[in-house]
Amino acid sequence: MAGEGTAVAPNMVMREGSLFIGAYDDVASGYFWASMRISALDRTHAAMKWEMIRSFMEEGPKAIGESQPVTMEGMVQQYCDEQGIKRKHFPDHIKNWWYLSGRMVAIWRMNWVIRKLQKKAEKFPQVAEWSKPLPKEEWAKPSEALNFFNHKLAENEYQRGKTILTVNDLRETYGPAWEESQQRRKEKKQAAESL
């Protein structure tokens, strides 16, 4: 679930998005077996994070591109790419705000923590072994239901101009069609077995 919220204080207005991933309990409505919240700038950014996770899980690492080190120059380039502007047109006021707000210190600290964790992981070869990519034949295959709903999403919802943020619950919209297709498949299988 991708969403965003706004908070108002006497001296500012804050807006933050988040991506919520949870294992829903179908028996106890509104309860989750486990959940995780991932911070985002806004709802669109949260949806982009989900799309990156989904692409990685369904299509593999090549679907999301190469990882890049986090640097101030890299963030400037990413901003320019997202805004469709050339690097030389990067606004000075944003650059100054990024320096004043401590972004450089945050980048330095994050990279320092990552290096520290990598050194710690080198002491435990089982972590390196566990972290190796699985062979392709061991990858989980998407279920028939996932393929069905993804097909319906692409064929119907996206064709109507909807986005991941504006579609309804696919289980409600296409659930009966899924159940019908499963029933027809079961009947065909039984008919074939009775011959």
C-alpha positions as CSV (number, residue, x, y, z in Angstrom):
1,M,0.0,0.0,0.0
2,A,1.4,3.4,-1.0
3,G,0.2,6.5,0.8
4,E,1.2,9.9,2.1
5,G,0.3,12.2,5.0
6,T,0.7,15.8,5.9
7,A,1.5,17.3,9.3
8,V,1.1,21.0,10.1
9,A,3.1,22.7,12.8
10,P,3.3,26.4,13.7
11,N,6.4,27.0,11.7
12,M,6.1,24.4,8.9
13,V,4.1,21.9,6.9
14,M,5.6,18.4,6.4
15,R,4.6,15.9,3.9
16,E,5.8,12.3,3.8
17,G,4.9,9.2,1.9
18,S,5.4,5.6,2.8
19,L,5.2,2.2,1.3
20,F,3.5,-0.4,3.6
21,I,4.2,-4.0,3.0
22,G,2.4,-6.5,5.1
23,A,1.3,-10.2,5.3
24,Y,-2.5,-9.8,5.8
25,D,-4.5,-12.1,8.0
26,D,-7.6,-13.1,6.0
27,V,-9.3,-14.4,9.1
28,A,-8.9,-11.4,11.4
29,S,-9.7,-8.4,9.2
30,G,-7.4,-5.5,9.7
31,Y,-4.6,-7.5,11.3
32,F,-1.2,-8.4,9.8
33,W,1.1,-11.3,10.6
34,A,4.1,-9.1,9.8
35,S,4.5,-5.7,8.3
36,M,7.2,-3.1,7.3
37,R,7.0,0.6,6.5
38,I,9.4,2.1,4.0
39,S,9.8,5.9,4.1
40,A,9.3,7.8,0.9
41,L,9.1,11.5,-0.2
42,D,5.4,11.1,-1.3
43,R,2.9,8.6,-2.6
44,T,4.4,8.5,-6.1
45,H,7.9,7.9,-4.7
46,A,6.5,5.1,-2.5
47,A,4.9,3.5,-5.6
48,M,8.2,3.8,-7.4
49,K,9.9,1.9,-4.6
50,W,7.2,-0.9,-4.9
51,E,7.7,-1.1,-8.6
52,M,11.5,-1.5,-8.1
53,I,10.9,-4.3,-5.6
54,R,8.3,-6.0,-7.8
55,S,10.5,-5.7,-10.9
56,F,13.5,-7.2,-9.0
57,M,11.4,-10.1,-7.7
58,E,9.6,-10.9,-10.9
59,E,12.2,-10.1,-13.6
60,G,15.5,-10.3,-11.7
61,P,18.3,-7.8,-11.0
62,K,18.7,-6.7,-14.6
63,A,15.3,-5.1,-14.5
64,I,16.4,-2.4,-12.0
65,G,19.8,-1.5,-13.4
66,E,23.2,-1.3,-11.8
67,S,23.5,-0.1,-8.2
68,Q,25.4,3.2,-7.8
69,P,27.2,4.6,-4.9
70,V,25.4,7.4,-3.0
71,T,27.3,10.6,-3.6
72,M,26.2,14.3,-3.7
73,E,27.1,14.4,-7.4
74,G,25.0,11.3,-8.0
75,M,22.0,12.8,-6.2
76,V,22.4,16.0,-8.3
77,Q,22.4,13.9,-11.5
78,Q,19.4,11.9,-10.3
79,Y,17.5,15.1,-9.6
80,C,18.4,16.5,-13.1
81,D,17.3,13.3,-14.7
82,E,14.0,13.2,-12.9
83,Q,13.4,16.9,-13.7
84,G,14.5,16.6,-17.3
85,I,17.1,19.3,-17.0
86,K,20.8,19.4,-17.9
87,R,23.4,19.3,-15.1
88,K,24.4,22.9,-15.7
89,H,20.8,24.0,-15.0
90,F,20.7,22.4,-11.5
91,P,19.2,25.2,-9.3
92,D,21.7,26.8,-6.9
93,H,19.0,27.2,-4.2
94,I,18.4,23.5,-4.1
95,K,22.2,22.8,-3.9
96,N,22.6,25.3,-1.1
97,W,19.6,23.9,0.8
98,W,21.0,20.4,0.5
99,Y,24.3,21.6,2.0
100,L,22.6,23.5,4.8
101,S,20.2,20.7,5.6
102,G,23.1,18.3,6.2
103,R,22.7,16.1,3.2
104,M,26.5,15.9,2.7
105,V,26.9,14.7,6.3
106,A,24.1,12.2,5.8
107,I,25.7,10.8,2.6
108,W,29.1,10.5,4.3
109,R,27.6,8.8,7.3
110,M,25.6,6.3,5.3
111,N,28.6,5.3,3.2
112,W,30.7,5.0,6.3
113,V,28.1,2.7,7.9
114,I,27.8,0.6,4.8
115,R,31.6,0.2,4.7
116,K,31.6,-0.8,8.4
117,L,28.9,-3.4,7.8
118,Q,30.7,-4.8,4.8
119,K,33.9,-5.2,6.9
120,K,31.9,-6.9,9.6
121,A,30.3,-9.3,7.1
122,E,33.7,-10.3,5.8
123,K,34.4,-11.9,9.2
124,F,31.5,-14.3,8.7
125,P,31.9,-16.3,5.5
126,Q,28.4,-17.9,6.0
127,V,26.9,-14.4,5.4
128,A,28.7,-14.1,2.1
129,E,27.6,-17.6,1.1
130,W,24.0,-16.9,2.1
131,S,24.0,-13.7,0.1
132,K,25.0,-15.2,-3.2
133,P,22.4,-15.1,-5.9
134,L,20.3,-18.3,-6.3
135,P,20.6,-20.1,-9.6
136,K,17.8,-19.2,-12.0
137,E,16.2,-22.7,-11.8
138,E,15.8,-22.1,-8.0
139,W,13.9,-18.8,-8.4
140,A,10.3,-18.8,-7.2
141,K,7.9,-18.9,-10.0
142,P,4.9,-16.5,-10.1
143,S,1.7,-18.2,-9.2
144,E,-1.1,-18.7,-11.7
145,A,-3.1,-16.2,-9.7
146,L,-0.4,-13.5,-9.8
147,N,0.0,-14.0,-13.5
148,F,-3.8,-13.8,-14.0
149,F,-4.1,-10.6,-11.9
150,N,-1.1,-9.0,-13.6
151,H,-2.5,-9.7,-17.0
152,K,-5.9,-8.2,-16.0
153,L,-4.0,-5.1,-14.6
154,A,-2.1,-4.6,-17.8
155,E,-4.9,-5.5,-20.2
156,N,-7.7,-3.5,-18.5
157,E,-6.7,-1.1,-15.8
158,Y,-3.5,0.4,-17.3
159,Q,-5.2,0.6,-20.8
160,R,-7.8,2.8,-19.2
161,G,-5.1,5.2,-18.0
162,K,-5.1,4.0,-14.4
163,T,-1.9,3.7,-12.4
164,I,-0.9,1.6,-9.5
165,L,-2.1,4.4,-7.3
166,T,-5.6,4.6,-8.8
167,V,-6.6,0.9,-9.4
168,N,-9.0,-0.7,-7.0
169,D,-8.4,-4.0,-5.2
170,L,-7.9,-6.5,-8.0
171,R,-9.2,-9.3,-5.9
172,E,-12.6,-7.5,-5.7
173,T,-12.7,-6.5,-9.3
174,Y,-11.4,-9.7,-10.9
175,G,-11.7,-12.3,-8.1
176,P,-14.9,-13.8,-9.5
177,A,-13.4,-14.2,-13.0
178,W,-10.3,-15.9,-11.4
179,E,-12.6,-18.3,-9.5
180,E,-14.6,-19.1,-12.7
181,S,-11.4,-19.8,-14.6
182,Q,-10.2,-22.2,-11.8
183,Q,-13.6,-23.9,-11.8
184,R,-13.5,-24.4,-15.6
185,R,-9.9,-25.8,-15.4
186,K,-10.9,-28.2,-12.6
187,E,-13.9,-29.4,-14.7
188,K,-11.8,-29.9,-17.8
189,K,-9.2,-31.9,-15.7
190,Q,-12.0,-34.1,-14.3
191,A,-13.5,-34.7,-17.7
192,A,-10.1,-35.6,-19.1
193,E,-9.4,-38.0,-16.2
194,S,-12.8,-39.7,-16.7
195,L,-12.1,-40.6,-20.3
